């Protein structure tokens, strides 16, 4: 059985929080910023 939409959104929020912390430690990392932007675009309310 797959994930529900609510579970998926929770996973994305958790991963995005970790990506935000990593971006603060390494603000010049362009690849990290791209991944963070992709995860942000996956959230329904953004």
C-alpha positions in Angstrom: 0.0 0.0 0.0 1.3 3.5 -0.9 1.5 6.7 1.1 -1.5 8.9 1.6 -1.2 12.5 0.4 -1.0 13.6 4.1 1.8 11.2 4.8 3.7 12.4 1.7 3.3 16.0 2.6 4.6 15.3 6.1 7.6 13.5 4.6 8.3 16.5 2.3 8.1 18.9 5.2 10.5 16.8 7.3 13.0 16.6 4.5 12.6 20.3 3.7 13.4 21.2 7.3 16.6 19.2 7.1 17.5 20.8 3.8 16.9 24.3 5.3 19.3 23.5 8.1 21.9 22.2 5.7 21.5 25.3 3.5 22.2 27.6 6.5 25.4 25.8 7.1 26.4 25.9 3.5 24.6 28.9 1.8 26.9 28.8 -1.3 26.0 25.2 -2.3 23.9 25.7 -5.4 23.0 22.0 -5.8 21.6 22.0 -2.3 19.5 25.2 -3.1 18.1 23.5 -6.2 17.0 20.4 -4.2 15.5 22.6 -1.6 13.6 24.5 -4.3 12.3 21.3 -5.8 11.1 20.1 -2.4 9.4 23.5 -1.7 7.5 23.1 -5.0 6.2 19.7 -4.0 4.2 21.2 -1.1 0.6 21.8 -1.9 0.2 25.0 0.2 3.2 26.9 -1.3 
